[in-house]
Amino acid sequence: MALIQILLDIIAPIFVLIGMGFFMEKKTRYDLQVLTKALLYLIMPATLVTTLSTSKLSSAYVWDTLFFCLAMLILLFLLSAGIARIFRYNKQMTRAFNLSVMYYNSGNYGFPASDLAFPGLGLAVQAIILCVQNFLIFTLGFFIISARHIPARQAFTQMFKMPFIYAIIMAWLIRSYHIQMPAFIWLPLEYLTQALIPMALLTLGIQLAKTKINHAWQVSLVSLLCRLFISPIIGYGLVFLMDIDQAIAPILILSTSYPTAINTVLIAMEFDSEEEFAANAVFLSTISSVITVAAVIYMVKQF
């Protein structure tokens, strides 16, 4: 009964909005670049500022979250590299497969899911996870997939074009020095924050509607198994090994169960590196997460 309640109260609202975006795109073509940039350059940075600057997370929770995310990244890389070797994927497929397993959708999907499952604290912890994931995907992710396409220096400088870095700095200054922001600045930031969940999910639905399933689905199923099933198991073991406080442990485990990040498709498209596989991995893992994420929420609620 509890699992059904989770499906109705948490998962269903998420997929209703994703479905709206999906069918809107099928009826009327939308400019995905405009929506993505609005999220990336306005809504998500504003959310990071308002959430992190007002969060009551202790410094211990912040450091635990940071170390957890880094440890997960390393373990997921080793997992994906081992499986790629077992199945003898070529170098290009191995790079794309690594990204599909290592990076999960902490923004469009993770923010609303964590907030609905763990109101208040879930959004604050997920904001930190989003920062770490975005930082790593636009640094290490670029290095992995673009090794033969652009110089290392160019891949590194790409990170500083992303607004989330400056949002983190702004949030840290506000929190550390107890800065009182004027209403004409703070209120627009709050309004943008309130737009995060509907905009993120509608955009995700539109992105999925533009995805085409093709012959790469076999490898995508292996990616799905790693992302939705093995990853939460690793996360579950990691919170115990790190002795993470039970207040944030369930949120961290839940974050590892989210589907493959849409950014992996954007990077693959940018460098013409198995973009069909990347798109399939995102689509299939997102659809399948209806059941798997609900199951993980049910289990972590038993903490």
C-alpha positions in Angstrom: 0.0 0.0 0.0 2.9 2.4 0.9 4.5 1.7 -2.5 1.2 2.6 -4.3 1.0 5.8 -2.3 4.5 6.7 -3.3 3.6 6.1 -7.0 0.5 8.3 -6.7 1.9 11.1 -4.5 5.5 11.4 -5.8 6.1 9.6 -9.1 2.7 10.4 -10.7 3.0 14.2 -10.5 6.5 14.1 -12.0 5.4 12.0 -14.9 2.2 13.9 -15.5 4.3 17.0 -16.1 6.8 15.0 -18.2 3.9 13.7 -20.2 2.5 17.2 -20.8 5.9 18.3 -22.2 6.1 15.1 -24.3 2.6 15.6 -25.9 3.1 19.3 -26.3 6.2 18.7 -28.4 4.3 16.1 -30.5 1.6 18.6 -31.2 3.7 21.8 -31.6 7.4 22.0 -32.1 9.2 23.9 -29.4 12.7 25.5 -29.4 14.4 23.2 -27.0 17.5 25.3 -26.9 15.6 28.3 -25.6 14.0 26.2 -22.8 17.3 24.6 -21.9 19.1 27.9 -21.7 16.3 29.4 -19.5 16.8 26.5 -17.1 20.5 26.4 -17.2 21.2 30.1 -17.1 18.3 31.5 -15.1 16.1 29.0 -13.2 18.7 26.5 -11.8 21.2 29.2 -10.8 18.4 31.1 -9.0 17.4 27.9 -7.2 21.0 27.3 -6.1 21.3 30.8 -4.7 18.0 30.7 -2.8 18.3 27.1 -1.6 22.0 27.1 -0.6 22.0 30.5 1.0 19.0 29.8 3.2 19.6 26.1 3.8 20.1 24.8 7.4 22.4 22.1 6.3 25.4 21.8 8.6 28.9 22.0 7.2 29.3 18.3 8.1 26.3 17.4 5.9 27.7 19.4 3.0 31.1 17.7 3.2 29.5 14.3 3.5 27.4 15.0 0.4 30.5 16.2 -1.5 32.6 13.1 -0.6 29.7 10.8 -1.3 29.2 12.2 -4.8 32.9 11.9 -5.6 33.1 8.3 -4.3 30.0 7.4 -6.3 31.6 8.9 -9.4 34.7 6.8 -9.0 32.8 3.6 -8.2 30.5 4.1 -11.2 33.4 4.8 -13.5 35.1 1.5 -12.4 31.8 -0.3 -12.9 31.2 1.0 -16.3 34.8 0.5 -17.4 34.7 -3.1 -16.2 31.4 -3.8 -18.1 32.7 -2.1 -21.2 35.7 -4.4 -21.1 33.6 -7.5 -20.6 31.4 -6.7 -23.6 34.4 -5.4 -25.6 32.9 -2.1 -26.6 35.0 0.1 -28.8 36.7 3.2 -27.4 34.0 5.6 -28.6 31.2 3.4 -27.2 33.1 2.9 -24.0 33.3 6.7 -23.4 29.6 7.2 -24.1 28.7 4.2 -21.9 30.9 5.6 -19.0 28.9 8.9 -19.1 25.5 7.2 -19.2 26.3 5.2 -16.0 28.3 7.9 -14.1 26.0 10.9 -14.5 22.4 10.9 -13.4 19.6 13.5 -13.9 20.1 15.6 -10.7 18.3 18.6 -12.1 15.2 18.1 -14.3 14.4 14.9 -12.5 16.3 15.0 -9.2 15.1 18.3 -7.9 11.3 17.6 -8.0 11.7 13.9 -6.9 13.9 14.8 -3.9 11.7 17.7 -2.9 8.5 15.6 -3.1 10.0 12.6 -1.3 11.8 14.7 1.4 10.3 18.2 1.6 12.7 20.9 2.6 15.9 18.9 3.3 15.7 17.0 0.0 15.9 20.1 -2.1 18.9 21.5 -0.1 20.9 18.2 -0.4 19.9 17.8 -4.0 21.2 21.3 -4.8 24.6 20.3 -3.6 24.5 17.0 -5.6 23.4 19.0 -8.7 26.4 21.3 -8.2 28.8 18.4 -8.0 27.3 16.6 -10.9 27.3 19.6 -13.2 30.8 20.5 -12.2 32.0 17.0 -13.0 30.0 16.5 -16.2 31.3 19.8 -17.7 34.9 19.0 -16.6 35.7 15.3 -16.4 32.8 14.5 -18.7 34.1 16.8 -21.3 37.6 15.2 -20.9 36.2 11.7 -21.3 34.2 12.3 -24.4 36.2 15.0 -26.1 39.7 13.6 -25.7 40.3 13.4 -29.4 38.2 16.4 -30.4 39.3 19.5 -28.5 42.4 20.5 -26.5 42.4 19.8 -22.7 42.7 23.5 -22.0 39.5 24.3 -24.0 37.6 21.5 -22.2 38.7 22.9 -18.9 37.7 26.5 -19.7 34.3 25.3 -20.8 33.5 24.8 -17.1 33.8 28.6 -16.4 31.1 29.3 -18.9 28.5 27.6 -16.7 26.5 29.9 -14.4 26.1 27.4 -11.6 29.7 28.2 -10.4 28.9 31.8 -9.9 25.6 30.9 -8.3 27.4 28.8 -5.7 29.9 31.7 -5.0 26.9 34.1 -4.6 25.1 31.7 -2.2 28.3 31.2 -0.1 28.8 35.0 0.2 25.2 35.6 1.2 25.3 32.8 3.8 28.7 33.4 5.2 28.4 37.2 5.6 24.6 37.3 6.4 24.0 39.6 3.4 20.5 41.0 3.2 19.6 41.0 -0.4 17.2 43.9 -1.6 13.7 42.7 -2.4 13.9 43.8 -6.0 16.7 41.2 -6.4 15.6 38.5 -4.0 12.0 38.2 -5.1 12.8 37.6 -8.8 15.2 34.8 -7.6 12.4 33.3 -5.5 10.0 33.5 -8.5 12.5 31.7 -10.7 12.9 29.1 -8.0 9.2 28.4 -7.9 9.3 27.8 -11.7 12.0 25.1 -11.4 9.9 22.0 -11.0 7.3 22.6 -13.7 9.8 24.0 -16.2 12.4 21.2 -15.5 9.8 18.5 -16.0 8.1 20.0 -19.1 11.5 20.5 -20.7 12.5 16.9 -19.9 9.3 15.7 -21.6 10.0 17.8 -24.7 13.6 16.4 -24.7 12.2 12.9 -24.6 9.7 13.6 -27.4 12.6 14.5 -29.6 14.5 11.2 -28.8 14.4 8.4 -31.4 14.8 4.8 -30.4 17.0 2.8 -32.7 19.4 -0.1 -33.0 21.5 1.1 -30.1 18.8 -0.1 -27.6 20.7 -3.3 -26.7 23.7 -1.4 -25.1 21.2 1.0 -23.6 19.6 -1.8 -21.6 23.0 -2.6 -20.1 23.4 1.1 -19.2 19.9 1.0 -17.7 20.7 -2.0 -15.5 23.8 -0.2 -14.1 22.1 3.2 -13.7 18.7 2.1 -12.1 19.6 -1.1 -10.3 23.3 -1.4 -9.5 23.9 2.3 -8.8 21.4 2.5 -5.8 22.9 -0.7 -4.4 26.3 0.9 -4.5 24.9 4.1 -2.9 23.2 2.0 -0.2 26.5 0.4 0.7 28.5 3.6 0.5 26.4 5.5 3.1 27.1 2.8 5.6 30.8 2.6 4.8 31.0 6.4 5.2 28.7 6.3 8.3 26.6 9.2 6.9 23.9 10.7 9.2 20.5 9.1 8.7 19.0 12.6 8.1 20.6 12.8 4.7 21.5 9.2 4.0 18.1 8.3 2.4 18.3 11.4 0.1 21.8 10.5 -1.1 20.8 6.9 -1.8 17.7 8.1 -3.7 19.8 10.5 -5.8 21.8 7.5 -7.1 18.7 5.9 -8.5 17.8 8.7 -10.9 17.9 8.1 -14.7 20.8 9.0 -17.0 21.4 12.8 -17.3 20.2 14.5 -20.4 23.5 16.4 -20.5 25.2 13.2 -21.7 23.2 13.4 -24.9 24.2 17.1 -25.3 27.9 16.3 -24.9 27.6 13.3 -27.2 25.9 15.4 -29.9 28.5 18.1 -29.5 31.4 15.7 -30.3 29.5 13.2 -32.5 30.2 10.4 -30.1 27.5 7.7 -30.1 24.7 10.2 -29.7 22.1 7.6 -30.7 23.1 5.3 -27.8 23.2 8.3 -25.4 19.7 9.4 -26.4 18.3 5.8 -26.0 20.0 5.5 -22.6 18.3 8.7 -21.4 14.9 7.7 -22.8 14.8 4.1 -21.6 16.1 4.9 -18.1 13.7 7.8 -17.6 10.7 5.7 -18.6 11.8 2.7 -16.5 12.5 4.9 -13.5 8.7 5.1 -12.8 9.0 1.8 -11.0 12.6 1.7 -9.9 12.7 5.2 -8.3 9.4 4.5 -6.5 10.9 1.2 -5.1 14.0 3.0 -3.9 11.9 5.7 -2.2 9.9 3.0 -0.5 13.0 1.3 0.8 14.8 4.4 2.0 11.7 5.5 3.8 12.2 2.5 6.0 15.4 4.0 7.5 
